Every structure is written in C-alpha cells, then in structure tokens.
Amino acid sequence: MATHKHDMENRADHPFVLSPSVMDLLLDAICVVDAAGHFVYVSGACEKIFGYTPIELIGTEMMDLVHPDDHEATLATSREVMLGTLTNHFENRYIRKDGSVAHIMWSANWSEDAQWRVAVAHDITERKHSEAMQAAVYAISEAAAGAANLPMLFRRIHNIIIGLLPSSAFSIALQDPQTGQTTYPYYANDQNADSVSASQDALALSAEVIQSGRPLLLKARSSETGRDGHSAIMDRKHDWLAVPLTTPEGTHGALVIQNRTGAPSYSDQDQQLLQYVSTQIAAAIQRSSILARLQFLSRYDQLTSLPNRLLLSDRIAMALARARREKGKAALLYLDLDKFKHVNDTHGHAIGDQLLQAVADRITRCVRESDTVSRIGGDEFVVLLETLDSPQQAHVIAEKIRNMLNQPFVLTDRQVPIIPSIGIALYPDDGHDEQSLLDLADSAMYGAKRSGGNQSKRTDSTSKLPQVKPQA
C-alpha cells in the first residue's frame, strides 16, 4: 500500500494533483517567488487581484508591486519566511496595474529544496474599504463630540482623512446658506500644518464642487493640454480629489485633498470613500456650527457681537481677581446714549440698530485689546478697563469715547447725531466687587444725565478726583 500510495502521489495524472488550469480557477492567487524576490509562477487569479497577466509578472520583482509605505514590513516578513517561519494572515498593500491599491492577506511558506517561497494571496480590499468607512464614521462622530470648537474639529477631521488617503494638502471650504459667501476656515499642507490660506487650485476646485454639488477626481498629468476642462489648475503633477459637504438641506461646502508625491493615484473607490465620509463630516460641522452659534449667542450680543452681561460678569471676575493678586487698578465705565429713543422714533428701528452697531465699533476703537466692551441691553454699554496705571486714566479713556461718539454718524445717507452719558467706578477706590462697582458706575451715569448729559462723571459720594469738564 505504501508503495502504491507513493506511486500515486508522484503521478502527474493523480486526480488530486492540481494542474495549472485548475489553480487558475481558484479565487485566491498562488504565487511562487525565488530567493532573489522574483515571481517564477503566478496563478490566473493574480490578474484579477493585481491587474497584471501571469506573463507580465513572471520574472518581475515582487517588491516593485508593494506599496511604498509597506516595504519595510514586507521585507521583514519575507526574511522570516525564508528562515523557515510559516506565515499566516500577514497583511500588506500592493499597487495594481491601474494605480489603485489592493489590500492583500498572505499565507506563505519556504521550500528549502526548491529555494522559493510559495504564497497564497487573498484579496481583502473590499473588507478593508468597509472597515475604513466604519472607523472613519466613528472617529468623525467622536471628533464632533470632543472638539471644543470648529478649528479643533477641522484639525481632527484632517488627521482622520490622512489616515485614510495619502495627501500633501487638505482644505475645507464652507458656504453661508444665507449670504452664499464662501470662506476657507482650514487649510494645511506638508510644509505648513496650519497655513494661512488655501492654494488657488484648492479654491478653484472648492468653488466648482460647491456649485455643482458633485465630487471631482482630477488625475495627474504631465502636460497642460486642458482637454479635461481644468486647464486653470496649475498643479497637474498630483491627483486632486474634491467632494461636496452635503446635508439634507443642501451643499454647504467642499473638502479638497491633493495626493502625495510618489503615492498611488486616487481611484474611483477612494472617491467613493471620501464622498461617503464627507457626508458624516458635513453633519459633524453642521452640528458643531449650531452648537458654536448657540454658545456665541449665550455669551455675545446678537446685534453688535459684543460680550453680553453674562460674559462681562466673567471678565470682571477675572479682572478683579488679577487686580487683587497684583495690587493693581481697574475701572468700569457705564455708558448710556442720550435721547436714543428719539432716534428710533424719528428714523426707525433699522437706523437705530445701525447706530448701535456703529457706536459699538467706535467704543471698541477707543480701548485696548485687553479691555472689554459689552452691550448689556438697549442703548447701554459697559466698558471694563484692566491694568490701569492710575485712576485718572479711566477718566481720559471715558473722554476719548465721549469725543468719538460726539462725531455725527452717517447711516443710510442720513446724519444721525448722538451724545453719551458715562459713569465711572474705580477699583479698589470705589468698590471691591462686581455688583458694587456696576451700581456705582450706573449711579454716576445717571448723575451725568441729570447734569445735562454728554459728559463723563464719577459718583460724587466716592469721588477723590476732580471731575472732567465736558468739552464743547
């Protein structure tokens, strides 16, 4: 029986010996590689997986097909196989004939007698594609939940995308649904992780994708023939991939990436992946934008964009704590516009709103960046002055504001005059806490009004400095 079995195993026509034609029917590819790393045999399935015919592969070096980022790991595993280690489930990436990427899981063994590696290649590209999409969706959801603001969310999204697709440049464009104005809040490239502005190519592609609402895959070209209708794009040595950021309400922006030098070309599958992910990105940006808007509205005045009473209170608390610690001085200016109701009654509330915005702008230009200008309601403003050199400095700034507001406002082709009354309270001279300082400044402001308005005044009962006389 032993002799018969031995004879059967060595017969070429043994029914269980796989002929080349039978191996070509297998879904997995059979590859035989010699000690120098050259293909000496490949089955027919290799063409489906790698895009090359067996004739094209025989004699070529295996490493020429391996993805550049996987060279080191593949060489290390090849050495282990040649030392006699049976390798199962090793994964790496190959560049197909069409430039796309194939994810392969290998099982390989070394034949010492024949001096070659015999390996079975299983194509797991589709599985990896699905896993990448699921992981990206989860990561984007986490990023949206964990990002404190939109710039942080953009940076996290960038990191997610470069983990999916090679890119040397990345930009996000957003379009305001009300005004139609497009902004470019985030751009990064290999040279500058957070560049000031996107390239002209990225701007052009963003505009096209936002307008059309369709993704765009622009392959690299060595010549500028312009046959594809994109001759305006300057950098044609790299692939470009741009996808719209779309929610059920419409297209709100675009995401544009540029391929890395030496990386495989972007494929249709890469476009599908980025387009799928972009839907999650658009939803995340929309949620974060809404949250940021709500947070803004909770702390800033909607009309003037100045800090509101809540944010002013936080700023005063911090300023007083710093002043106590450093034994410094601070001041509150309480400002009211005299006869503002007359402006609304005469010119209408639209002009009144424009006037409040213009007043906010002028007051802001009179103080330092470290100071806070707040609108706390109606025509009332409070200015927090920090780190004063002397109490007199508060009076000087109050007069600067008063003189600035005395200059007529031209709104919608009409001249609108307004004059302020300003009350002053000093820390620590007049009070040591927020409420007492606000009350004293408010009282001083009403004192200025009773004195005829258009002046700055410190509460008489607490004044240790001469009052600043109104200027004509």
C-alpha positions in Angstrom: 0.0 0.0 0.0 2.9 2.3 0.9 4.5 1.8 -2.5 1.2 2.2 -4.3 0.5 5.4 -2.4 4.0 6.7 -3.2 3.4 5.9 -6.9 0.1 7.7 -6.9 1.5 10.8 -5.3 4.1 11.1 -7.9 1.8 10.5 -10.9 1.1 13.6 -12.9 -2.4 12.4 -13.6 -3.3 11.9 -9.9 -6.8 13.2 -9.6 -5.9 15.2 -6.5 -2.8 16.9 -8.1 -3.9 20.4 -9.1 -2.9 21.3 -12.7 -2.2 24.9 -13.6 -5.6 25.2 -15.3 -7.3 24.0 -12.1 -5.3 26.5 -10.0 -6.4 29.3 -12.3 -9.9 28.6 -11.1 -9.1 29.5 -7.5 -10.3 32.8 -6.2 -7.1 33.3 -4.3 -3.8 33.8 -6.1 -1.0 31.3 -5.9 2.5 33.0 -6.2 5.9 31.4 -6.2 8.8 33.7 -5.6 12.5 32.7 -5.8 15.2 33.6 -3.2 16.0 36.8 -5.1 12.4 38.0 -4.8 11.3 37.4 -8.4 8.0 35.8 -9.5 8.6 32.4 -11.0 5.0 31.3 -11.1 1.6 33.0 -10.6 -1.9 31.6 -11.0 -4.6 33.2 -13.1 -6.3 34.8 -10.2 -3.3 37.3 -10.0 -4.7 39.2 -12.9 -8.0 39.8 -11.2 -6.2 40.9 -8.0 -3.2 42.8 -9.3 -4.3 43.7 -12.9 -1.2 42.0 -14.4 -1.3 38.9 -16.5 0.9 36.0 -15.4 3.2 36.6 -18.4 3.7 40.2 -17.2 4.5 39.2 -13.7 6.9 36.2 -14.3 10.5 37.4 -13.8 9.5 40.8 -12.2 10.5 41.6 -8.6 7.7 41.2 -6.1 8.8 44.3 -4.1 8.1 46.5 -7.2 4.4 46.0 -6.6 4.4 46.5 -2.9 3.0 49.8 -1.6 5.9 52.1 -0.6 4.6 52.5 3.0 4.6 48.7 3.4 8.1 48.0 2.0 9.9 47.6 5.4 7.3 45.4 7.0 7.1 43.2 3.8 10.8 42.7 3.7 11.0 41.8 7.3 8.2 39.2 6.9 9.9 37.8 3.8 13.1 37.2 5.7 11.2 35.4 8.5 9.5 33.1 5.8 12.9 32.3 4.3 14.2 31.4 7.7 11.5 28.7 7.9 8.7 30.5 9.7 5.3 29.6 8.4 3.5 32.9 8.0 -0.3 33.2 8.0 -2.6 36.3 7.8 0.2 38.8 7.0 -1.4 41.9 5.5 0.1 44.5 3.2 -0.8 46.6 0.2 0.1 46.3 -3.4 -0.2 48.8 -6.3 -2.4 47.4 -9.1 -1.6 48.0 -12.7 -4.2 50.8 -12.9 -2.5 52.6 -9.9 -5.1 51.7 -7.4 -4.3 50.0 -4.1 -5.1 46.3 -3.3 -5.1 45.1 0.3 -3.8 41.5 0.5 -3.7 38.9 3.2 -0.9 36.3 2.7 -0.1 32.8 3.9 3.4 31.8 2.9 6.0 29.1 3.4 9.6 28.5 2.3 10.7 25.5 0.3 14.3 24.8 1.2 14.7 22.2 -1.6 13.3 24.4 -4.3 14.7 27.6 -2.8 11.5 29.5 -3.3 8.5 31.0 -1.3 5.1 29.6 -2.0 2.3 32.0 -1.0 -1.4 32.3 -1.2 -2.8 35.8 -1.7 -6.3 36.6 -0.5 -7.8 40.0 -1.7 -9.3 41.8 1.3 -9.6 45.2 -0.3 -13.4 45.3 0.0 -13.2 44.3 3.6 -10.6 47.0 4.4 -12.7 49.6 2.5 -15.7 48.8 4.7 -13.7 48.8 7.8 -12.1 52.1 6.9 -15.5 53.7 6.3 -16.9 52.4 9.6 -13.8 53.5 11.5 -13.9 56.9 9.9 -17.6 57.5 10.7 -16.9 56.5 14.3 -13.8 58.7 14.5 -15.7 61.7 13.0 -18.5 61.2 15.5 -16.0 61.2 18.3 -14.3 64.2 16.9 -17.5 66.2 16.7 -18.4 65.3 20.3 -15.0 66.0 21.7 -13.9 69.1 19.8 -14.3 72.3 21.8 -14.6 74.5 18.7 -14.6 74.3 14.9 -10.9 74.8 14.3 -10.2 71.9 16.6 -12.8 69.8 14.7 -11.2 70.7 11.4 -7.8 69.5 12.7 -9.2 66.3 13.9 -11.0 65.7 10.6 -7.7 66.3 8.8 -6.0 63.7 10.9 -8.8 61.2 10.1 -8.6 61.8 6.4 -4.8 61.5 6.1 -5.2 58.1 7.9 -7.5 57.0 5.0 -5.9 58.6 2.0 -2.4 59.9 1.2 -2.5 63.7 0.9 0.0 66.5 0.9 -2.6 69.3 1.1 -6.0 69.4 2.7 -8.6 72.2 2.7 -12.2 72.8 3.9 -14.4 75.4 2.3 -17.8 76.5 3.9 -20.6 78.4 2.2 -23.0 80.5 4.2 -26.5 79.3 3.3 -28.0 82.8 3.8 -25.4 85.0 2.1 -23.9 82.5 -0.3 -20.4 83.7 0.8 -17.7 81.1 0.8 -15.0 81.0 3.4 -11.9 78.8 3.8 -11.6 78.2 7.5 -9.0 75.4 7.3 -6.0 74.6 5.1 -2.9 72.6 5.8 -0.1 71.1 3.7 3.2 69.3 4.2 5.1 72.5 4.6 2.7 74.2 6.9 0.5 72.3 9.3 -2.0 75.2 9.6 -1.4 77.5 6.6 -2.9 81.0 6.4 -4.8 80.4 3.1 -5.6 77.7 0.6 -3.9 77.5 -2.8 -5.6 79.0 -5.8 -6.0 75.4 -7.1 -7.9 74.4 -4.0 -10.0 77.5 -4.1 -11.0 76.8 -7.8 -11.9 73.2 -7.1 -13.9 74.1 -4.0 -15.9 76.6 -5.9 -16.6 74.1 -8.7 -17.7 71.3 -6.4 -19.9 73.6 -4.2 -21.6 74.9 -7.4 -22.1 71.5 -9.0 -22.7 69.5 -5.8 -20.8 66.6 -7.4 -17.4 65.1 -6.4 -14.4 65.6 -8.7 -11.4 63.3 -9.2 -8.7 65.1 -11.2 -5.8 62.8 -12.3 -2.3 64.0 -12.5 -1.0 64.9 -16.0 2.4 65.8 -17.3 1.1 68.2 -19.9 -1.2 71.2 -19.7 -3.5 70.3 -22.6 -6.6 71.3 -20.8 -8.7 68.6 -22.5 -10.4 67.7 -19.3 -11.7 71.2 -18.8 -9.4 72.0 -15.9 -6.6 73.8 -17.6 -6.9 76.6 -14.9 -5.5 74.2 -12.3 -1.8 75.0 -12.1 -0.5 71.9 -10.3 -1.2 68.9 -12.6 1.7 66.8 -11.3 -0.6 65.5 -8.5 -4.0 64.0 -8.2 -6.8 66.2 -6.8 -9.9 64.8 -5.1 -12.7 67.2 -4.1 -16.1 66.3 -2.6 -19.1 68.4 -1.6 -20.0 68.7 2.1 -23.7 68.0 1.8 -26.6 67.7 4.3 -30.3 67.1 3.6 -30.6 70.9 3.4 -28.1 71.2 0.6 -24.4 71.7 -0.2 -22.6 73.8 2.5 -19.0 73.4 1.5 -16.3 71.3 0.0 -13.3 69.2 1.1 -10.3 69.1 -1.2 -7.2 67.0 -0.9 -4.1 66.7 -3.1 -2.1 63.5 -3.5 1.3 63.0 -2.1 4.3 62.8 -4.4 5.1 59.1 -5.1 1.8 57.8 -3.7 -0.6 55.7 -5.7 -3.1 57.5 -7.8 -6.5 58.2 -6.3 -9.1 55.7 -7.6 -12.8 55.7 -8.0 -13.0 53.7 -4.8 -11.0 56.5 -3.0 -13.5 59.0 -4.3 -16.4 56.9 -3.0 -14.7 56.5 0.3 -14.1 60.3 0.7 -17.6 61.1 -0.6 -19.2 58.7 2.0 -17.1 60.2 4.8 -17.8 63.7 3.6 -21.5 63.2 4.5 -20.5 62.5 8.1 -18.1 65.4 8.1 -20.8 67.8 6.8 -23.2 66.6 9.6 -20.5 67.0 12.2 -19.6 70.5 11.0 -23.2 71.5 10.9 -23.8 70.2 14.5 -20.6 71.9 15.7 -21.6 75.2 13.9 -25.0 75.2 15.5 -23.5 74.5 18.9 -20.9 77.2 18.4 -23.6 79.6 17.3 -25.7 78.8 20.4 -22.7 79.2 22.6 -21.9 82.5 20.9 -25.5 83.8 21.4 -25.4 82.8 25.0 -22.3 85.0 25.7 -22.4 87.7 23.0 -24.9 90.3 21.9 -26.5 89.3 18.6 -26.8 92.8 17.2 -23.3 94.1 17.9 -21.4 90.9 18.6 -20.0 92.4 21.8 -19.9 90.4 25.0 -23.2 90.3 26.8 -23.9 90.7 30.5 -23.0 87.0 31.2 -19.6 87.2 29.6 -19.0 90.6 31.0 -19.5 89.2 34.5 -16.9 86.5 33.9 -14.5 89.1 32.6 -15.0 91.4 35.6 -14.5 88.5 38.0 -11.2 87.6 36.3 -10.0 91.2 36.1 -10.8 91.8 39.8 -9.0 88.6 40.9 -6.0 89.7 38.9 -6.0 93.2 40.3 -6.2 91.8 43.9 -3.4 89.5 43.2 -1.2 92.1 41.6 -2.4 95.0 43.7 -3.5 96.7 40.5 -6.3 99.0 39.4 -9.3 98.6 37.2 -12.4 100.6 36.2 -15.9 100.2 34.9 -17.5 102.7 32.5 -21.3 102.7 32.3 -22.4 104.4 29.1 -25.9 105.3 28.0 -26.9 107.1 24.8 -28.9 110.2 25.5 -32.2 110.5 23.6 -31.7 107.2 21.8 -35.5 106.7 21.8 -35.8 109.8 19.7 -33.6 108.2 17.1 -35.8 105.2 16.9 -39.0 107.3 16.8 -37.6 109.7 14.1 -35.6 107.4 11.8 -37.0 103.9 12.6 -35.6 100.9 14.4 -33.5 99.8 11.5 -31.5 103.0 11.7 -31.4 102.6 15.5 -29.8 99.2 15.1 -27.3 100.5 12.7 -26.5 103.3 15.2 -25.9 100.8 18.0 -23.5 98.8 15.8 -21.6 101.9 14.8 -21.4 103.0 18.5 -20.1 99.6 19.4 -17.4 99.9 16.8 -16.3 103.4 17.9 -16.1 102.5 21.6 -14.0 99.4 20.7 -11.6 101.5 18.8 -11.1 103.7 21.9 -9.8 101.0 24.2 -7.1 98.3 24.3 -7.4 94.7 23.1 -7.1 93.6 26.8 -10.2 95.7 27.7 -13.8 94.5 27.3 -16.6 96.5 25.6 -20.0 95.0 26.4 -23.6 95.8 25.4 -25.8 94.8 28.3 -29.2 95.9 26.8 -30.9 98.6 24.8 -28.6 101.5 24.4 -26.5 100.7 27.5 -22.8 99.7 27.2 -20.3 98.8 29.9 -16.5 99.1 29.4 -14.1 97.1 31.6 -10.7 98.7 31.8 -8.0 96.4 33.1 -4.5 97.1 34.5 -4.7 100.8 34.8 -1.6 102.9 35.7 -3.7 105.5 37.6 -7.3 106.3 38.3 -7.1 109.3 36.0 -6.5 107.0 33.1 -10.1 105.9 33.3 -11.3 109.5 33.0 -9.1 110.0 30.0 -10.5 107.0 28.2 -14.1 107.9 29.1 -13.5 111.4 27.5 -11.9 109.8 24.5 -15.1 107.7 24.0 -17.3 110.7 24.5 -15.5 112.8 22.0 -15.5 109.9 19.5 -19.3 109.5 19.8 -19.9 113.3 19.5 -18.9 113.0 15.9 -22.0 112.6 13.8 -22.9 109.2 12.4 -23.8 108.9 8.7 -26.3 106.0 8.3 -28.1 105.2 5.1 -27.3 108.6 3.6 -28.6 110.5 6.7 -26.7 112.2 9.5 -27.7 110.9 13.0 -26.2 112.7 16.0 -26.0 111.0 19.4 -24.4 112.0 22.7 -23.5 109.8 25.6 -23.5 110.0 29.4 -20.7 108.0 31.0 -20.4 106.9 34.7 -17.1 105.8 36.2 -16.4 103.4 39.1 -12.8 102.6 40.1 -11.3 99.5 41.8 -10.3 99.5 44.6 -11.1 103.2 45.3 -14.9 102.9 44.9 -15.6 99.3 45.4 -14.2 95.8 45.7 -16.8 93.6 43.9 -18.6 93.5 40.6 -22.1 94.5 41.8 -21.0 97.5 43.9 -18.8 98.8 41.0 -21.6 98.3 38.5 -24.1 100.1 40.8 -21.7 103.0 41.4 -20.9 103.4 37.7 -24.7 103.2 36.9 -25.4 105.8 39.5 -22.6 108.1 38.2 -24.0 107.7 34.7 -27.5 108.9 35.8 -25.7 111.8 37.6 -24.2 112.8 34.3 -27.6 112.7 32.6 -29.1 114.9 35.4 -26.3 117.3 34.8 -27.3 117.8 31.2 -25.7 114.7 29.6 -22.8 114.4 27.1 -20.2 114.1 30.0 -18.3 111.5 32.0 -18.8 111.5 35.7 -17.7 109.7 38.8 -20.1 109.2 41.7 -19.9 112.4 43.9 -20.1 110.5 47.2 -17.0 108.5 46.3 -15.0 110.9 44.1 -11.4 111.5 45.1 -10.5 113.1 41.7 -11.6 116.3 40.1 -14.5 115.8 37.6 -13.6 116.1 33.9 -15.4 119.0 32.5 -17.3 118.4 29.3 -15.7 119.8 26.2 -17.7 121.9 23.8 
